């Protein structure tokens, strides 16, 4: 038996397929959702989302949002979500450096919030990209 998973960001439906399980970062720690999971609604935190299906794993970077599990369907409404295949590590590293530079300067509180958000997003993308690279190189 499988579980239907949808990951939706403000821009698009990022993922919509049947999966064996999904591991989600939440405010109370990582949780694993399996088929026939009890109904659940919780907040997700910035982190790595892991999808397992047919013996393979897919990795996504998410920066927050909500998780709903109901009737063998899991929906993640994410502030931002990107599949590891779509992450450009060079661009993420550049964004990290820009955000760190902005945070080091004397800037407005609004700019600090934007820079912190960009820093979290870029660090997360780098983590997920590194994980994917490591996963592909190990037998």
CNS distance restraints for C-alpha pairs under 8 A (distance, minus, plus):
assign (resid   1 and name CA) (resid  20 and name CA) 7.54 0.50 0.50
assign (resid   1 and name CA) (resid  35 and name CA) 6.54 0.50 0.50
assign (resid   2 and name CA) (resid  18 and name CA) 5.85 0.50 0.50
assign (resid   2 and name CA) (resid  19 and name CA) 5.50 0.50 0.50
assign (resid   2 and name CA) (resid  20 and name CA) 5.11 0.50 0.50
assign (resid   2 and name CA) (resid  21 and name CA) 7.82 0.50 0.50
assign (resid   2 and name CA) (resid  34 and name CA) 7.93 0.50 0.50
assign (resid   2 and name CA) (resid  35 and name CA) 5.59 0.50 0.50
assign (resid   3 and name CA) (resid  18 and name CA) 5.31 0.50 0.50
assign (resid   3 and name CA) (resid  19 and name CA) 5.26 0.50 0.50
assign (resid   3 and name CA) (resid  20 and name CA) 6.10 0.50 0.50
assign (resid   3 and name CA) (resid  21 and name CA) 7.02 0.50 0.50
assign (resid   3 and name CA) (resid  34 and name CA) 6.82 0.50 0.50
assign (resid   3 and name CA) (resid  35 and name CA) 4.87 0.50 0.50
assign (resid   3 and name CA) (resid  36 and name CA) 7.70 0.50 0.50
assign (resid   3 and name CA) (resid  72 and name CA) 5.44 0.50 0.50
assign (resid   3 and name CA) (resid  73 and name CA) 5.90 0.50 0.50
assign (resid   3 and name CA) (resid  74 and name CA) 7.20 0.50 0.50
assign (resid   4 and name CA) (resid  16 and name CA) 7.28 0.50 0.50
assign (resid   4 and name CA) (resid  17 and name CA) 5.73 0.50 0.50
assign (resid   4 and name CA) (resid  18 and name CA) 4.23 0.50 0.50
assign (resid   4 and name CA) (resid  19 and name CA) 6.15 0.50 0.50
assign (resid   4 and name CA) (resid  72 and name CA) 6.56 0.50 0.50
assign (resid   4 and name CA) (resid  73 and name CA) 4.78 0.50 0.50
assign (resid   4 and name CA) (resid  74 and name CA) 6.08 0.50 0.50
assign (resid   5 and name CA) (resid  15 and name CA) 7.32 0.50 0.50
assign (resid   5 and name CA) (resid  16 and name CA) 5.60 0.50 0.50
assign (resid   5 and name CA) (resid  17 and name CA) 5.62 0.50 0.50
assign (resid   5 and name CA) (resid  18 and name CA) 5.96 0.50 0.50
assign (resid   5 and name CA) (resid  19 and name CA) 6.65 0.50 0.50
assign (resid   5 and name CA) (resid  73 and name CA) 6.04 0.50 0.50
assign (resid   5 and name CA) (resid  74 and name CA) 4.79 0.50 0.50
assign (resid   5 and name CA) (resid  75 and name CA) 5.88 0.50 0.50
assign (resid   5 and name CA) (resid  76 and name CA) 7.83 0.50 0.50
assign (resid   6 and name CA) (resid  13 and name CA) 7.24 0.50 0.50
assign (resid   6 and name CA) (resid  14 and name CA) 7.52 0.50 0.50
assign (resid   6 and name CA) (resid  15 and name CA) 5.39 0.50 0.50
assign (resid   6 and name CA) (resid  16 and name CA) 4.36 0.50 0.50
assign (resid   6 and name CA) (resid  17 and name CA) 6.81 0.50 0.50
assign (resid   6 and name CA) (resid  74 and name CA) 6.33 0.50 0.50
assign (resid   6 and name CA) (resid  75 and name CA) 4.83 0.50 0.50
assign (resid   6 and name CA) (resid  76 and name CA) 6.15 0.50 0.50
assign (resid   7 and name CA) (resid  13 and name CA) 6.06 0.50 0.50
assign (resid   7 and name CA) (resid  14 and name CA) 5.34 0.50 0.50
assign (resid   7 and name CA) (resid  15 and name CA) 5.00 0.50 0.50
assign (resid   7 and name CA) (resid  16 and name CA) 6.56 0.50 0.50
assign (resid   7 and name CA) (resid  75 and name CA) 6.00 0.50 0.50
assign (resid   7 and name CA) (resid  76 and name CA) 4.70 0.50 0.50
assign (resid   7 and name CA) (resid  77 and name CA) 6.18 0.50 0.50
assign (resid   7 and name CA) (resid  78 and name CA) 6.95 0.50 0.50
assign (resid   7 and name CA) (resid  81 and name CA) 7.67 0.50 0.50
assign (resid   8 and name CA) (resid  12 and name CA) 6.05 0.50 0.50
assign (resid   8 and name CA) (resid  13 and name CA) 4.42 0.50 0.50
assign (resid   8 and name CA) (resid  14 and name CA) 5.52 0.50 0.50
assign (resid   8 and name CA) (resid  15 and name CA) 7.11 0.50 0.50
assign (resid   8 and name CA) (resid  75 and name CA) 7.54 0.50 0.50
assign (resid   8 and name CA) (resid  76 and name CA) 6.06 0.50 0.50
assign (resid   8 and name CA) (resid  77 and name CA) 4.99 0.50 0.50
assign (resid   8 and name CA) (resid  78 and name CA) 5.96 0.50 0.50
assign (resid   8 and name CA) (resid  81 and name CA) 7.80 0.50 0.50
assign (resid   9 and name CA) (resid  13 and name CA) 6.24 0.50 0.50
assign (resid   9 and name CA) (resid  14 and name CA) 6.64 0.50 0.50
assign (resid   9 and name CA) (resid  77 and name CA) 6.00 0.50 0.50
assign (resid   9 and name CA) (resid  78 and name CA) 4.94 0.50 0.50
assign (resid   9 and name CA) (resid  79 and name CA) 5.83 0.50 0.50
assign (resid   9 and name CA) (resid  80 and name CA) 5.67 0.50 0.50
assign (resid   9 and name CA) (resid  81 and name CA) 6.27 0.50 0.50
assign (resid  10 and name CA) (resid  78 and name CA) 7.51 0.50 0.50
assign (resid  10 and name CA) (resid  79 and name CA) 6.72 0.50 0.50
assign (resid  10 and name CA) (resid  80 and name CA) 7.49 0.50 0.50
assign (resid  14 and name CA) (resid  81 and name CA) 7.06 0.50 0.50
assign (resid  14 and name CA) (resid  82 and name CA) 7.28 0.50 0.50
assign (resid  14 and name CA) (resid  83 and name CA) 7.94 0.50 0.50
assign (resid  18 and name CA) (resid  53 and name CA) 7.84 0.50 0.50
assign (resid  19 and name CA) (resid  51 and name CA) 6.98 0.50 0.50
assign (resid  19 and name CA) (resid  52 and name CA) 6.19 0.50 0.50
assign (resid  19 and name CA) (resid  53 and name CA) 4.86 0.50 0.50
assign (resid  19 and name CA) (resid  54 and name CA) 7.90 0.50 0.50
assign (resid  20 and name CA) (resid  34 and name CA) 6.55 0.50 0.50
assign (resid  20 and name CA) (resid  35 and name CA) 6.97 0.50 0.50
assign (resid  20 and name CA) (resid  51 and name CA) 7.78 0.50 0.50
assign (resid  20 and name CA) (resid  52 and name CA) 5.59 0.50 0.50
assign (resid  20 and name CA) (resid  53 and name CA) 4.84 0.50 0.50
assign (resid  20 and name CA) (resid  54 and name CA) 7.26 0.50 0.50
assign (resid  21 and name CA) (resid  32 and name CA) 6.77 0.50 0.50
assign (resid  21 and name CA) (resid  33 and name CA) 5.60 0.50 0.50
assign (resid  21 and name CA) (resid  34 and name CA) 4.76 0.50 0.50
assign (resid  21 and name CA) (resid  35 and name CA) 7.07 0.50 0.50
assign (resid  21 and name CA) (resid  51 and name CA) 6.07 0.50 0.50
assign (resid  21 and name CA) (resid  52 and name CA) 5.25 0.50 0.50
assign (resid  21 and name CA) (resid  53 and name CA) 6.91 0.50 0.50
assign (resid  22 and name CA) (resid  32 and name CA) 5.67 0.50 0.50
assign (resid  22 and name CA) (resid  33 and name CA) 5.31 0.50 0.50
assign (resid  22 and name CA) (resid  34 and name CA) 6.92 0.50 0.50
assign (resid  22 and name CA) (resid  49 and name CA) 7.20 0.50 0.50
assign (resid  22 and name CA) (resid  50 and name CA) 5.66 0.50 0.50
assign (resid  22 and name CA) (resid  51 and name CA) 4.52 0.50 0.50
assign (resid  22 and name CA) (resid  52 and name CA) 6.16 0.50 0.50
assign (resid  23 and name CA) (resid  30 and name CA) 6.57 0.50 0.50
assign (resid  23 and name CA) (resid  31 and name CA) 5.60 0.50 0.50
assign (resid  23 and name CA) (resid  32 and name CA) 4.36 0.50 0.50
assign (resid  23 and name CA) (resid  33 and name CA) 6.35 0.50 0.50
assign (resid  23 and name CA) (resid  49 and name CA) 5.70 0.50 0.50
assign (resid  23 and name CA) (resid  50 and name CA) 5.01 0.50 0.50
assign (resid  23 and name CA) (resid  51 and name CA) 6.46 0.50 0.50
assign (resid  24 and name CA) (resid  30 and name CA) 5.45 0.50 0.50
assign (resid  24 and name CA) (resid  31 and name CA) 5.42 0.50 0.50
assign (resid  24 and name CA) (resid  32 and name CA) 6.40 0.50 0.50
assign (resid  24 and name CA) (resid  33 and name CA) 7.85 0.50 0.50
assign (resid  24 and name CA) (resid  44 and name CA) 7.19 0.50 0.50
assign (resid  24 and name CA) (resid  48 and name CA) 7.18 0.50 0.50
assign (resid  24 and name CA) (resid  49 and name CA) 5.03 0.50 0.50
assign (resid  24 and name CA) (resid  50 and name CA) 6.85 0.50 0.50
assign (resid  25 and name CA) (resid  29 and name CA) 5.91 0.50 0.50
assign (resid  25 and name CA) (resid  30 and name CA) 4.40 0.50 0.50
assign (resid  25 and name CA) (resid  31 and name CA) 6.59 0.50 0.50
assign (resid  25 and name CA) (resid  44 and name CA) 5.64 0.50 0.50
assign (resid  25 and name CA) (resid  45 and name CA) 5.68 0.50 0.50
assign (resid  25 and name CA) (resid  46 and name CA) 7.05 0.50 0.50
assign (resid  25 and name CA) (resid  47 and name CA) 5.76 0.50 0.50
assign (resid  25 and name CA) (resid  48 and name CA) 6.65 0.50 0.50
assign (resid  25 and name CA) (resid  49 and name CA) 6.61 0.50 0.50
assign (resid  26 and name CA) (resid  30 and name CA) 5.64 0.50 0.50
assign (resid  26 and name CA) (resid  31 and name CA) 7.03 0.50 0.50
assign (resid  26 and name CA) (resid  42 and name CA) 7.14 0.50 0.50
assign (resid  26 and name CA) (resid  43 and name CA) 5.86 0.50 0.50
assign (resid  26 and name CA) (resid  44 and name CA) 4.06 0.50 0.50
assign (resid  26 and name CA) (resid  45 and name CA) 5.17 0.50 0.50
assign (resid  27 and name CA) (resid  42 and name CA) 7.94 0.50 0.50
assign (resid  27 and name CA) (resid  43 and name CA) 6.20 0.50 0.50
assign (resid  27 and name CA) (resid  44 and name CA) 5.96 0.50 0.50
assign (resid  27 and name CA) (resid  45 and name CA) 5.83 0.50 0.50
assign (resid  33 and name CA) (resid  37 and name CA) 6.15 0.50 0.50
assign (resid  35 and name CA) (resid  72 and name CA) 5.85 0.50 0.50
assign (resid  36 and name CA) (resid  71 and name CA) 7.26 0.50 0.50
assign (resid  36 and name CA) (resid  72 and name CA) 5.44 0.50 0.50
assign (resid  37 and name CA) (resid  69 and name CA) 7.22 0.50 0.50
assign (resid  37 and name CA) (resid  70 and name CA) 7.85 0.50 0.50
assign (resid  37 and name CA) (resid  72 and name CA) 6.76 0.50 0.50
assign (resid  38 and name CA) (resid  69 and name CA) 7.21 0.50 0.50
assign (resid  38 and name CA) (resid  70 and name CA) 7.24 0.50 0.50
assign (resid  39 and name CA) (resid  68 and name CA) 7.53 0.50 0.50
assign (resid  39 and name CA) (resid  69 and name CA) 5.06 0.50 0.50
assign (resid  39 and name CA) (resid  70 and name CA) 4.76 0.50 0.50
assign (resid  39 and name CA) (resid  71 and name CA) 7.16 0.50 0.50
assign (resid  40 and name CA) (resid  67 and name CA) 7.61 0.50 0.50
assign (resid  40 and name CA) (resid  68 and name CA) 5.60 0.50 0.50
assign (resid  40 and name CA) (resid  69 and name CA) 4.92 0.50 0.50
assign (resid  40 and name CA) (resid  70 and name CA) 6.79 0.50 0.50
assign (resid  41 and name CA) (resid  66 and name CA) 7.22 0.50 0.50
assign (resid  41 and name CA) (resid  67 and name CA) 5.60 0.50 0.50
assign (resid  41 and name CA) (resid  68 and name CA) 4.46 0.50 0.50
assign (resid  41 and name CA) (resid  69 and name CA) 6.43 0.50 0.50
assign (resid  42 and name CA) (resid  66 and name CA) 5.77 0.50 0.50
assign (resid  42 and name CA) (resid  67 and name CA) 5.35 0.50 0.50
assign (resid  42 and name CA) (resid  68 and name CA) 6.71 0.50 0.50
assign (resid  43 and name CA) (resid  64 and name CA) 7.41 0.50 0.50
assign (resid  43 and name CA) (resid  65 and name CA) 5.89 0.50 0.50
assign (resid  43 and name CA) (resid  66 and name CA) 4.43 0.50 0.50
assign (resid  43 and name CA) (resid  67 and name CA) 6.13 0.50 0.50
assign (resid  44 and name CA) (resid  64 and name CA) 5.08 0.50 0.50
assign (resid  44 and name CA) (resid  65 and name CA) 5.21 0.50 0.50
assign (resid  44 and name CA) (resid  66 and name CA) 5.26 0.50 0.50
assign (resid  44 and name CA) (resid  67 and name CA) 6.43 0.50 0.50
assign (resid  45 and name CA) (resid  62 and name CA) 7.59 0.50 0.50
assign (resid  45 and name CA) (resid  63 and name CA) 6.20 0.50 0.50
assign (resid  45 and name CA) (resid  64 and name CA) 4.43 0.50 0.50
assign (resid  45 and name CA) (resid  65 and name CA) 6.89 0.50 0.50
assign (resid  46 and name CA) (resid  61 and name CA) 7.64 0.50 0.50
assign (resid  46 and name CA) (resid  62 and name CA) 5.48 0.50 0.50
assign (resid  46 and name CA) (resid  63 and name CA) 3.85 0.50 0.50
assign (resid  46 and name CA) (resid  64 and name CA) 4.93 0.50 0.50
assign (resid  46 and name CA) (resid 120 and name CA) 7.75 0.50 0.50
assign (resid  46 and name CA) (resid 124 and name CA) 7.56 0.50 0.50
assign (resid  47 and name CA) (resid  61 and name CA) 6.02 0.50 0.50
assign (resid  47 and name CA) (resid  62 and name CA) 5.62 0.50 0.50
assign (resid  47 and name CA) (resid  63 and name CA) 6.35 0.50 0.50
assign (resid  47 and name CA) (resid  64 and name CA) 7.84 0.50 0.50
assign (resid  47 and name CA) (resid 124 and name CA) 6.45 0.50 0.50
assign (resid  48 and name CA) (resid  59 and name CA) 6.73 0.50 0.50
assign (resid  48 and name CA) (resid  60 and name CA) 5.79 0.50 0.50
assign (resid  48 and name CA) (resid  61 and name CA) 4.94 0.50 0.50
assign (resid  48 and name CA) (resid  62 and name CA) 6.31 0.50 0.50
assign (resid  48 and name CA) (resid 124 and name CA) 7.40 0.50 0.50
assign (resid  48 and name CA) (resid 128 and name CA) 6.52 0.50 0.50
assign (resid  49 and name CA) (resid  59 and name CA) 5.80 0.50 0.50
assign (resid  49 and name CA) (resid  60 and name CA) 5.03 0.50 0.50
assign (resid  49 and name CA) (resid  61 and name CA) 6.21 0.50 0.50
assign (resid  49 and name CA) (resid  62 and name CA) 6.83 0.50 0.50
assign (resid  50 and name CA) (resid  57 and name CA) 6.61 0.50 0.50
assign (resid  50 and name CA) (resid  58 and name CA) 5.78 0.50 0.50
assign (resid  50 and name CA) (resid  59 and name CA) 4.83 0.50 0.50
assign (resid  50 and name CA) (resid  60 and name CA) 6.50 0.50 0.50
assign (resid  51 and name CA) (resid  57 and name CA) 5.50 0.50 0.50
assign (resid  51 and name CA) (resid  58 and name CA) 5.05 0.50 0.50
assign (resid  51 and name CA) (resid  59 and name CA) 6.43 0.50 0.50
assign (resid  52 and name CA) (resid  56 and name CA) 5.66 0.50 0.50
assign (resid  52 and name CA) (resid  57 and name CA) 4.58 0.50 0.50
assign (resid  52 and name CA) (resid  58 and name CA) 6.54 0.50 0.50
assign (resid  53 and name CA) (resid  57 and name CA) 6.55 0.50 0.50
assign (resid  58 and name CA) (resid  83 and name CA) 7.62 0.50 0.50
assign (resid  58 and name CA) (resid  84 and name CA) 7.48 0.50 0.50
assign (resid  59 and name CA) (resid  83 and name CA) 6.07 0.50 0.50
assign (resid  59 and name CA) (resid  84 and name CA) 5.49 0.50 0.50
assign (resid  59 and name CA) (resid 128 and name CA) 6.53 0.50 0.50
assign (resid  59 and name CA) (resid 131 and name CA) 8.00 0.50 0.50
assign (resid  59 and name CA) (resid 132 and name CA) 6.89 0.50 0.50
assign (resid  60 and name CA) (resid  81 and name CA) 6.49 0.50 0.50
assign (resid  60 and name CA) (resid  82 and name CA) 5.39 0.50 0.50
assign (resid  60 and name CA) (resid  83 and name CA) 4.38 0.50 0.50
assign (resid  60 and name CA) (resid  84 and name CA) 5.50 0.50 0.50
assign (resid  60 and name CA) (resid 128 and name CA) 6.74 0.50 0.50
assign (resid  61 and name CA) (resid  80 and name CA) 7.85 0.50 0.50
assign (resid  61 and name CA) (resid  81 and name CA) 5.51 0.50 0.50
assign (resid  61 and name CA) (resid  82 and name CA) 5.38 0.50 0.50
assign (resid  61 and name CA) (resid  83 and name CA) 6.58 0.50 0.50
assign (resid  61 and name CA) (resid  84 and name CA) 7.14 0.50 0.50
assign (resid  61 and name CA) (resid 124 and name CA) 6.10 0.50 0.50
assign (resid  61 and name CA) (resid 125 and name CA) 5.87 0.50 0.50
assign (resid  61 and name CA) (resid 128 and name CA) 6.16 0.50 0.50
assign (resid  62 and name CA) (resid  78 and name CA) 6.47 0.50 0.50
assign (resid  62 and name CA) (resid  79 and name CA) 7.30 0.50 0.50
assign (resid  62 and name CA) (resid  80 and name CA) 5.49 0.50 0.50
assign (resid  62 and name CA) (resid  81 and name CA) 4.45 0.50 0.50
assign (resid  62 and name CA) (resid  82 and name CA) 6.81 0.50 0.50
assign (resid  62 and name CA) (resid 124 and name CA) 7.83 0.50 0.50
assign (resid  63 and name CA) (resid  78 and name CA) 6.98 0.50 0.50
assign (resid  63 and name CA) (resid  79 and name CA) 6.02 0.50 0.50
assign (resid  63 and name CA) (resid  80 and name CA) 5.43 0.50 0.50
assign (resid  63 and name CA) (resid  81 and name CA) 6.84 0.50 0.50
assign (resid  63 and name CA) (resid 120 and name CA) 7.73 0.50 0.50
assign (resid  63 and name CA) (resid 121 and name CA) 6.46 0.50 0.50
assign (resid  63 and name CA) (resid 124 and name CA) 7.96 0.50 0.50
assign (resid  64 and name CA) (resid  78 and name CA) 5.65 0.50 0.50
assign (resid  64 and name CA) (resid  79 and name CA) 5.45 0.50 0.50
assign (resid  64 and name CA) (resid  80 and name CA) 7.00 0.50 0.50
assign (resid  65 and name CA) (resid  76 and name CA) 7.24 0.50 0.50
assign (resid  65 and name CA) (resid  77 and name CA) 5.48 0.50 0.50
assign (resid  65 and name CA) (resid  78 and name CA) 4.34 0.50 0.50
assign (resid  65 and name CA) (resid  79 and name CA) 5.31 0.50 0.50
assign (resid  66 and name CA) (resid  76 and name CA) 5.71 0.50 0.50
assign (resid  66 and name CA) (resid  77 and name CA) 5.18 0.50 0.50
assign (resid  66 and name CA) (resid  78 and name CA) 6.42 0.50 0.50
assign (resid  67 and name CA) (resid  74 and name CA) 7.18 0.50 0.50
assign (resid  67 and name CA) (resid  75 and name CA) 5.83 0.50 0.50
assign (resid  67 and name CA) (resid  76 and name CA) 4.58 0.50 0.50
assign (resid  67 and name CA) (resid  77 and name CA) 6.48 0.50 0.50
assign (resid  68 and name CA) (resid  74 and name CA) 5.68 0.50 0.50
assign (resid  68 and name CA) (resid  75 and name CA) 5.18 0.50 0.50
assign (resid  68 and name CA) (resid  76 and name CA) 6.43 0.50 0.50
assign (resid  69 and name CA) (resid  73 and name CA) 5.80 0.50 0.50
assign (resid  69 and name CA) (resid  74 and name CA) 4.45 0.50 0.50
assign (resid  69 and name CA) (resid  75 and name CA) 6.48 0.50 0.50
assign (resid  70 and name CA) (resid  74 and name CA) 6.52 0.50 0.50
assign (resid  82 and name CA) (resid  86 and name CA) 6.51 0.50 0.50
assign (resid  82 and name CA) (resid  87 and name CA) 7.02 0.50 0.50
assign (resid  82 and name CA) (resid 125 and name CA) 8.00 0.50 0.50
assign (resid  83 and name CA) (resid  87 and name CA) 6.87 0.50 0.50
assign (resid  84 and name CA) (resid 125 and name CA) 7.60 0.50 0.50
assign (resid  84 and name CA) (resid 128 and name CA) 6.01 0.50 0.50
assign (resid  84 and name CA) (resid 129 and name CA) 5.46 0.50 0.50
assign (resid  84 and name CA) (resid 132 and name CA) 6.41 0.50 0.50
assign (resid  85 and name CA) (resid 129 and name CA) 7.68 0.50 0.50
assign (resid  85 and name CA) (resid 132 and name CA) 8.00 0.50 0.50
assign (resid  87 and name CA) (resid  92 and name CA) 7.57 0.50 0.50
assign (resid  87 and name CA) (resid 125 and name CA) 6.39 0.50 0.50
assign (resid  87 and name CA) (resid 126 and name CA) 7.90 0.50 0.50
assign (resid  87 and name CA) (resid 129 and name CA) 6.34 0.50 0.50
assign (resid  88 and name CA) (resid  92 and name CA) 6.19 0.50 0.50
assign (resid  88 and name CA) (resid 129 and name CA) 7.94 0.50 0.50
assign (resid  89 and name CA) (resid  93 and name CA) 6.03 0.50 0.50
assign (resid  89 and name CA) (resid 125 and name CA) 7.32 0.50 0.50
assign (resid  89 and name CA) (resid 126 and name CA) 5.89 0.50 0.50
assign (resid  89 and name CA) (resid 129 and name CA) 6.59 0.50 0.50
assign (resid  90 and name CA) (resid  94 and name CA) 6.27 0.50 0.50
assign (resid  91 and name CA) (resid  95 and name CA) 6.14 0.50 0.50
assign (resid  92 and name CA) (resid  96 and name CA) 6.13 0.50 0.50
assign (resid  92 and name CA) (resid 122 and name CA) 4.88 0.50 0.50
assign (resid  92 and name CA) (resid 123 and name CA) 7.41 0.50 0.50
assign (resid  92 and name CA) (resid 125 and name CA) 6.51 0.50 0.50
assign (resid  92 and name CA) (resid 126 and name CA) 6.37 0.50 0.50
assign (resid  93 and name CA) (resid  97 and name CA) 6.30 0.50 0.50
assign (resid  93 and name CA) (resid 122 and name CA) 6.75 0.50 0.50
assign (resid  93 and name CA) (resid 123 and name CA) 7.87 0.50 0.50
assign (resid  93 and name CA) (resid 126 and name CA) 7.18 0.50 0.50
assign (resid  94 and name CA) (resid  98 and name CA) 6.24 0.50 0.50
assign (resid  95 and name CA) (resid  99 and name CA) 6.12 0.50 0.50
assign (resid  95 and name CA) (resid 118 and name CA) 6.99 0.50 0.50
assign (resid  95 and name CA) (resid 119 and name CA) 7.12 0.50 0.50
assign (resid  95 and name CA) (resid 122 and name CA) 6.15 0.50 0.50
assign (resid  96 and name CA) (resid 100 and name CA) 6.13 0.50 0.50
assign (resid  96 and name CA) (resid 118 and name CA) 7.12 0.50 0.50
assign (resid  96 and name CA) (resid 119 and name CA) 5.19 0.50 0.50
assign (resid  96 and name CA) (resid 122 and name CA) 5.42 0.50 0.50
assign (resid  96 and name CA) (resid 123 and name CA) 6.68 0.50 0.50
assign (resid  97 and name CA) (resid 101 and name CA) 6.09 0.50 0.50
assign (resid  98 and name CA) (resid 102 and name CA) 6.22 0.50 0.50
assign (resid  99 and name CA) (resid 103 and name CA) 6.18 0.50 0.50
assign (resid  99 and name CA) (resid 115 and name CA) 4.81 0.50 0.50
assign (resid  99 and name CA) (resid 116 and name CA) 6.79 0.50 0.50
assign (resid  99 and name CA) (resid 118 and name CA) 6.21 0.50 0.50
assign (resid  99 and name CA) (resid 119 and name CA) 5.41 0.50 0.50
assign (resid 100 and name CA) (resid 104 and name CA) 6.28 0.50 0.50
assign (resid 100 and name CA) (resid 115 and name CA) 7.45 0.50 0.50
assign (resid 100 and name CA) (resid 119 and name CA) 6.96 0.50 0.50
assign (resid 101 and name CA) (resid 105 and name CA) 6.58 0.50 0.50
assign (resid 102 and name CA) (resid 106 and name CA) 7.88 0.50 0.50
assign (resid 102 and name CA) (resid 107 and name CA) 7.30 0.50 0.50
assign (resid 102 and name CA) (resid 111 and name CA) 7.95 0.50 0.50
assign (resid 102 and name CA) (resid 112 and name CA) 7.44 0.50 0.50
assign (resid 102 and name CA) (resid 115 and name CA) 6.44 0.50 0.50
assign (resid 103 and name CA) (resid 107 and name CA) 7.49 0.50 0.50
assign (resid 103 and name CA) (resid 112 and name CA) 6.11 0.50 0.50
assign (resid 103 and name CA) (resid 115 and name CA) 6.45 0.50 0.50
assign (resid 103 and name CA) (resid 116 and name CA) 7.47 0.50 0.50
assign (resid 107 and name CA) (resid 111 and name CA) 6.12 0.50 0.50
assign (resid 107 and name CA) (resid 112 and name CA) 6.55 0.50 0.50
assign (resid 108 and name CA) (resid 112 and name CA) 6.24 0.50 0.50
assign (resid 109 and name CA) (resid 113 and name CA) 6.25 0.50 0.50
assign (resid 110 and name CA) (resid 114 and name CA) 6.37 0.50 0.50
assign (resid 111 and name CA) (resid 115 and name CA) 6.00 0.50 0.50
assign (resid 112 and name CA) (resid 116 and name CA) 6.02 0.50 0.50
assign (resid 113 and name CA) (resid 117 and name CA) 6.15 0.50 0.50
assign (resid 114 and name CA) (resid 118 and name CA) 6.20 0.50 0.50
assign (resid 115 and name CA) (resid 119 and name CA) 6.04 0.50 0.50
assign (resid 116 and name CA) (resid 120 and name CA) 6.14 0.50 0.50
assign (resid 117 and name CA) (resid 121 and name CA) 6.17 0.50 0.50
assign (resid 118 and name CA) (resid 122 and name CA) 6.03 0.50 0.50
assign (resid 119 and name CA) (resid 123 and name CA) 6.02 0.50 0.50
assign (resid 120 and name CA) (resid 124 and name CA) 6.06 0.50 0.50
assign (resid 121 and name CA) (resid 125 and name CA) 6.18 0.50 0.50
assign (resid 122 and name CA) (resid 126 and name CA) 6.17 0.50 0.50
assign (resid 123 and name CA) (resid 127 and name CA) 6.19 0.50 0.50
assign (resid 124 and name CA) (resid 128 and name CA) 6.22 0.50 0.50
assign (resid 125 and name CA) (resid 129 and name CA) 5.96 0.50 0.50
assign (resid 126 and name CA) (resid 130 and name CA) 5.98 0.50 0.50
assign (resid 127 and name CA) (resid 131 and name CA) 6.17 0.50 0.50
assign (resid 128 and name CA) (resid 132 and name CA) 6.15 0.50 0.50
assign (resid 129 and name CA) (resid 133 and name CA) 6.19 0.50 0.50
assign (resid 130 and name CA) (resid 134 and name CA) 6.12 0.50 0.50
assign (resid 131 and name CA) (resid 135 and name CA) 5.98 0.50 0.50
assign (resid 132 and name CA) (resid 136 and name CA) 6.13 0.50 0.50
assign (resid 133 and name CA) (resid 137 and name CA) 6.37 0.50 0.50
assign (resid 134 and name CA) (resid 138 and name CA) 6.32 0.50 0.50
